Amino acid sequence: MVLYGCPPGSHSNVAFEHISYRELVARGFSTMDVTAITFCEENNIPVVVFKMLEPGNISKALCGDQVGTLIDQSGRSN
C-alpha cells in the first residue's frame, strides 16, 4: 500500500514513497488518527504504511527495504 494524493490544481494521483508527518496532516490523509501521527512525530517514531497481507511485505519492512510509504520527520525523497 502506498499513500496517494493529488497535487494542488491536478486531478491525477501522486504516489508517496516518503512523506513527513506535517505534510501528511496538511494533505488531510486519514490513514492514521491525528493523535497517533502527533505521538509518532513527537517521539521520532517512523511509520511504514504497507499492504500487510502481501506475501513478504512484513519481512521487507522489518529489514528496512522500501515497501509502501515511509512517514517520518524528513519527508519526501521523490
PyMOL CGO cylinders between C-alpha atoms (Angstrom):
from pymol import cmd
from pymol.cgo import CYLINDER

trace = [
    CYLINDER, 0.00, 0.00, 0.00, 1.32, 3.39, -0.97, 0.3, 1, 1, 1, 1, 1, 1,
    CYLINDER, 1.32, 3.39, -0.97, -0.30, 6.67, 0.01, 0.3, 1, 1, 1, 1, 1, 1,
    CYLINDER, -0.30, 6.67, 0.01, -1.68, 8.68, -2.89, 0.3, 1, 1, 1, 1, 1, 1,
    CYLINDER, -1.68, 8.68, -2.89, -2.61, 12.36, -3.07, 0.3, 1, 1, 1, 1, 1, 1,
    CYLINDER, -2.61, 12.36, -3.07, -3.48, 14.98, -5.65, 0.3, 1, 1, 1, 1, 1, 1,
    CYLINDER, -3.48, 14.98, -5.65, -1.12, 17.93, -6.09, 0.3, 1, 1, 1, 1, 1, 1,
    CYLINDER, -1.12, 17.93, -6.09, -2.90, 21.33, -5.98, 0.3, 1, 1, 1, 1, 1, 1,
    CYLINDER, -2.90, 21.33, -5.98, -4.54, 22.08, -9.32, 0.3, 1, 1, 1, 1, 1, 1,
    CYLINDER, -4.54, 22.08, -9.32, -4.21, 18.49, -10.52, 0.3, 1, 1, 1, 1, 1, 1,
    CYLINDER, -4.21, 18.49, -10.52, -6.75, 15.71, -10.96, 0.3, 1, 1, 1, 1, 1, 1,
    CYLINDER, -6.75, 15.71, -10.96, -4.22, 12.87, -11.04, 0.3, 1, 1, 1, 1, 1, 1,
    CYLINDER, -4.22, 12.87, -11.04, -2.92, 10.93, -8.05, 0.3, 1, 1, 1, 1, 1, 1,
    CYLINDER, -2.92, 10.93, -8.05, 0.72, 11.03, -6.98, 0.3, 1, 1, 1, 1, 1, 1,
    CYLINDER, 0.72, 11.03, -6.98, 2.25, 8.09, -5.10, 0.3, 1, 1, 1, 1, 1, 1,
    CYLINDER, 2.25, 8.09, -5.10, 4.24, 8.93, -1.98, 0.3, 1, 1, 1, 1, 1, 1,
    CYLINDER, 4.24, 8.93, -1.98, 7.14, 6.65, -1.05, 0.3, 1, 1, 1, 1, 1, 1,
    CYLINDER, 7.14, 6.65, -1.05, 8.31, 9.08, 1.66, 0.3, 1, 1, 1, 1, 1, 1,
    CYLINDER, 8.31, 9.08, 1.66, 6.33, 11.86, 3.36, 0.3, 1, 1, 1, 1, 1, 1,
    CYLINDER, 6.33, 11.86, 3.36, 6.71, 13.92, 6.53, 0.3, 1, 1, 1, 1, 1, 1,
    CYLINDER, 6.71, 13.92, 6.53, 4.20, 13.88, 9.39, 0.3, 1, 1, 1, 1, 1, 1,
    CYLINDER, 4.20, 13.88, 9.39, 3.42, 17.56, 8.77, 0.3, 1, 1, 1, 1, 1, 1,
    CYLINDER, 3.42, 17.56, 8.77, 2.73, 17.06, 5.06, 0.3, 1, 1, 1, 1, 1, 1,
    CYLINDER, 2.73, 17.06, 5.06, 0.60, 14.01, 5.85, 0.3, 1, 1, 1, 1, 1, 1,
    CYLINDER, 0.60, 14.01, 5.85, -1.63, 16.10, 8.14, 0.3, 1, 1, 1, 1, 1, 1,
    CYLINDER, -1.63, 16.10, 8.14, -1.62, 19.12, 5.80, 0.3, 1, 1, 1, 1, 1, 1,
    CYLINDER, -1.62, 19.12, 5.80, -2.81, 16.97, 2.89, 0.3, 1, 1, 1, 1, 1, 1,
    CYLINDER, -2.81, 16.97, 2.89, -5.64, 15.55, 5.02, 0.3, 1, 1, 1, 1, 1, 1,
    CYLINDER, -5.64, 15.55, 5.02, -4.71, 11.87, 4.77, 0.3, 1, 1, 1, 1, 1, 1,
    CYLINDER, -4.71, 11.87, 4.77, -6.93, 9.81, 7.06, 0.3, 1, 1, 1, 1, 1, 1,
    CYLINDER, -6.93, 9.81, 7.06, -4.90, 6.60, 7.09, 0.3, 1, 1, 1, 1, 1, 1,
    CYLINDER, -4.90, 6.60, 7.09, -3.91, 7.37, 10.69, 0.3, 1, 1, 1, 1, 1, 1,
    CYLINDER, -3.91, 7.37, 10.69, -5.50, 9.19, 13.59, 0.3, 1, 1, 1, 1, 1, 1,
    CYLINDER, -5.50, 9.19, 13.59, -4.04, 12.70, 14.05, 0.3, 1, 1, 1, 1, 1, 1,
    CYLINDER, -4.04, 12.70, 14.05, -3.25, 11.88, 17.70, 0.3, 1, 1, 1, 1, 1, 1,
    CYLINDER, -3.25, 11.88, 17.70, -1.25, 8.82, 16.63, 0.3, 1, 1, 1, 1, 1, 1,
    CYLINDER, -1.25, 8.82, 16.63, 0.60, 10.87, 13.99, 0.3, 1, 1, 1, 1, 1, 1,
    CYLINDER, 0.60, 10.87, 13.99, 1.43, 13.55, 16.57, 0.3, 1, 1, 1, 1, 1, 1,
    CYLINDER, 1.43, 13.55, 16.57, 2.65, 10.94, 19.07, 0.3, 1, 1, 1, 1, 1, 1,
    CYLINDER, 2.65, 10.94, 19.07, 4.95, 9.36, 16.46, 0.3, 1, 1, 1, 1, 1, 1,
    CYLINDER, 4.95, 9.36, 16.46, 6.26, 12.77, 15.38, 0.3, 1, 1, 1, 1, 1, 1,
    CYLINDER, 6.26, 12.77, 15.38, 6.96, 13.94, 18.94, 0.3, 1, 1, 1, 1, 1, 1,
    CYLINDER, 6.96, 13.94, 18.94, 8.75, 10.69, 19.77, 0.3, 1, 1, 1, 1, 1, 1,
    CYLINDER, 8.75, 10.69, 19.77, 10.59, 10.44, 16.43, 0.3, 1, 1, 1, 1, 1, 1,
    CYLINDER, 10.59, 10.44, 16.43, 8.95, 7.09, 15.58, 0.3, 1, 1, 1, 1, 1, 1,
    CYLINDER, 8.95, 7.09, 15.58, 8.99, 6.37, 11.83, 0.3, 1, 1, 1, 1, 1, 1,
    CYLINDER, 8.99, 6.37, 11.83, 5.87, 4.71, 10.40, 0.3, 1, 1, 1, 1, 1, 1,
    CYLINDER, 5.87, 4.71, 10.40, 5.61, 2.49, 7.34, 0.3, 1, 1, 1, 1, 1, 1,
    CYLINDER, 5.61, 2.49, 7.34, 2.19, 2.07, 5.70, 0.3, 1, 1, 1, 1, 1, 1,
    CYLINDER, 2.19, 2.07, 5.70, 2.08, -1.05, 3.53, 0.3, 1, 1, 1, 1, 1, 1,
    CYLINDER, 2.08, -1.05, 3.53, -0.12, -3.96, 2.41, 0.3, 1, 1, 1, 1, 1, 1,
    CYLINDER, -0.12, -3.96, 2.41, 0.30, -6.32, 5.33, 0.3, 1, 1, 1, 1, 1, 1,
    CYLINDER, 0.30, -6.32, 5.33, -1.30, -9.29, 3.55, 0.3, 1, 1, 1, 1, 1, 1,
    CYLINDER, -1.30, -9.29, 3.55, 1.08, -9.08, 0.55, 0.3, 1, 1, 1, 1, 1, 1,
    CYLINDER, 1.08, -9.08, 0.55, 3.44, -12.06, 0.93, 0.3, 1, 1, 1, 1, 1, 1,
    CYLINDER, 3.44, -12.06, 0.93, 6.90, -10.97, 2.08, 0.3, 1, 1, 1, 1, 1, 1,
    CYLINDER, 6.90, -10.97, 2.08, 5.96, -7.36, 2.90, 0.3, 1, 1, 1, 1, 1, 1,
    CYLINDER, 5.96, -7.36, 2.90, 6.31, -7.70, 6.67, 0.3, 1, 1, 1, 1, 1, 1,
    CYLINDER, 6.31, -7.70, 6.67, 9.82, -9.14, 6.32, 0.3, 1, 1, 1, 1, 1, 1,
    CYLINDER, 9.82, -9.14, 6.32, 10.76, -6.42, 3.83, 0.3, 1, 1, 1, 1, 1, 1,
    CYLINDER, 10.76, -6.42, 3.83, 9.52, -3.67, 6.15, 0.3, 1, 1, 1, 1, 1, 1,
    CYLINDER, 9.52, -3.67, 6.15, 11.37, -5.15, 9.14, 0.3, 1, 1, 1, 1, 1, 1,
    CYLINDER, 11.37, -5.15, 9.14, 14.58, -5.36, 7.11, 0.3, 1, 1, 1, 1, 1, 1,
    CYLINDER, 14.58, -5.36, 7.11, 14.30, -1.72, 6.05, 0.3, 1, 1, 1, 1, 1, 1,
    CYLINDER, 14.30, -1.72, 6.05, 13.51, -2.42, 2.40, 0.3, 1, 1, 1, 1, 1, 1,
    CYLINDER, 13.51, -2.42, 2.40, 11.30, 0.04, 0.51, 0.3, 1, 1, 1, 1, 1, 1,
    CYLINDER, 11.30, 0.04, 0.51, 7.73, -1.19, 0.83, 0.3, 1, 1, 1, 1, 1, 1,
    CYLINDER, 7.73, -1.19, 0.83, 4.72, 1.10, 0.99, 0.3, 1, 1, 1, 1, 1, 1,
    CYLINDER, 4.72, 1.10, 0.99, 5.09, 4.65, 2.29, 0.3, 1, 1, 1, 1, 1, 1,
    CYLINDER, 5.09, 4.65, 2.29, 7.59, 5.84, 4.92, 0.3, 1, 1, 1, 1, 1, 1,
    CYLINDER, 7.59, 5.84, 4.92, 6.29, 8.59, 7.22, 0.3, 1, 1, 1, 1, 1, 1,
    CYLINDER, 6.29, 8.59, 7.22, 8.91, 10.42, 9.29, 0.3, 1, 1, 1, 1, 1, 1,
    CYLINDER, 8.91, 10.42, 9.29, 10.40, 13.82, 10.19, 0.3, 1, 1, 1, 1, 1, 1,
    CYLINDER, 10.40, 13.82, 10.19, 12.34, 14.38, 6.98, 0.3, 1, 1, 1, 1, 1, 1,
    CYLINDER, 12.34, 14.38, 6.98, 9.57, 13.96, 4.42, 0.3, 1, 1, 1, 1, 1, 1,
    CYLINDER, 9.57, 13.96, 4.42, 9.53, 13.13, 0.75, 0.3, 1, 1, 1, 1, 1, 1,
    CYLINDER, 9.53, 13.13, 0.75, 12.53, 11.95, -1.16, 0.3, 1, 1, 1, 1, 1, 1,
    CYLINDER, 12.53, 11.95, -1.16, 10.82, 11.64, -4.57, 0.3, 1, 1, 1, 1, 1, 1,
]
cmd.load_cgo(trace, "trace")
